[in-house]
Amino acid sequence: MNALITVVTPVYNSEKYLAANIASVQAQTYTNWEHILVDDCSSDNSETIIKTFQKSDSRIKYYRLRKNSGAGIARNKAIEFAQGNYIAFLDSDDKWYANKLERQLHFMKNNGYYFTYTDYDIIKVSGEEQPKIRKAIPHLTYKKALYKNPIGCLTAMYSVDFFGKQYMPSIRKRQDYALWLKLLKKTDGYGLNECLASYRTGTASISANKVDLIKYEWRIYRESEGFSIIQSLFYLTSAIILKLKTYF
C-alpha cells in the first residue's frame, strides 16, 4: 500500500482562505493522505467550513483546542493524532499545486531522503501572483540553517518512519524553524526545485511582525539550541543581514 501522508494545518479565523486550502489538498494527484485541521479557538466560520468538507471526505479530520494556544500547539496536536508515514505542513491561508505530494514523495523515496522541502511562489491578498519564486536550497545542513531559516513551512515534509514523531517547541512564533533545526541534527535536508506551493502574503498572520520574529529567533538560539549569548548574537546578526539582502 502507498505511504500515508498526514497533512497538518493549524486554523485560526481562517474562513476567507480555508476552502481553497482544503480543496488544494483534495485535488492532490497522490490520494493516500489524511488532512488534520486543528482549530485554535476560531470565532468565525472556520469550523463550519471544515465540517462541510468533512461530511463528504473522511480523510479530513477536525479537532478544536480548548483554549487559544498558538500555531505551534495546534500543529503539535495534529502531529499527536497523525497516522501517516510522512508529515507535511500547510498553513490555513496557503495552498498546494495538485502534484505537490506526488512529486515530493517520489523525490524522497527515489533518493533515500527523509526531510525535504520545495520551491514556492507568493500570492498577495488580492490574489495577484508575484513573479518572484522562493527557491529551495538543494542541500541543507544544520550548520548552514543556523544562519537563516530557508524552508517554507508550507513545503516541508519529513519521514515519521525515520525520525519518529517530532514536535515543535511551545512558542508562538518561529516554532517551525526550531523543528527544522532538530531534524537537521539527524540528517541533511534536500530541496526539490519545483514550484509546488503558494504562500499568501499580506494577511494578518503570525509571521507578519518582523520584530517579534527576531525575538523568537533569539529564543531558539538561546533556549532550543542552548547557545551562549555570543554565539546567539553572531547567528542572529547573520540572520538579520541575510534578510536585509533578500529585501534590498
Steps between C-alpha positions, in 0.01 A plus 500: 500500500619853428636699794246700694581871520360712784439862406518731804304827496459737796185712468412834656228722353587378152159503333614720211755253361416171667284354222777556243750346740301180551407478132870513406563193717198320355631575151828314562593240240633292789190395688613299804498785752319622808450871560497590869377851571533623859288802587670739744164628634385689190207740540405506130354231271817290476344205682193499276713509185717209612203288609327562168800351317524225760149375428599387152865408562600279795867584446431845646519506880408787732610571856449810713731611779344587835676837513688722257859374515676600178590329173778289651269333752237448229756337271624278783147382575462402134833314513381320813194369313689434175498147356723574202839366399581856397395835646453805278411854605253741342378815675134591460549800269739319264438239230676233298537418134317179411816290454675618817476184707560267207814680385644547847440142613658371178798730563543363853458132419715499187790671675472360851428843653316539831451878522413708194345829389425668166488828312189712552344812356340794676140618472389842617174535693347638181576167332765648273804276465838660549756404234768402751516136598673400823750236400581207724864446598591167336704372797460634853709414804434589864790747505380674185144529634621679815565811295151521355177303484488417127200264510143603427283320757235431233755292305662290774450126541679250723503122539341371820648157431850653522460773765200382699249773577685827550325795664543877498595697814216672686574852379263714295736589218793343318412155634530353150862622476578331832358174366706520181816542708407196708451290186819627340704380798409145395525527122545762229204659324448498125315747282290404200536785252145493373240762594234292674335736751364853533564717806253778571657824616335812638268315737493570871704188554724407788805560280410863424678675789869492410620639835321224688649242266849620593417464869381144451802418285715613793308262726568212261874563507510542877238251619448236231862483381660593834744747346697755700408869478796561266407210273137609497593859413720376217228287340223755559707780343581274205130418459402868500767586242385217274138615531597856408683373191181317399292818516747742343 
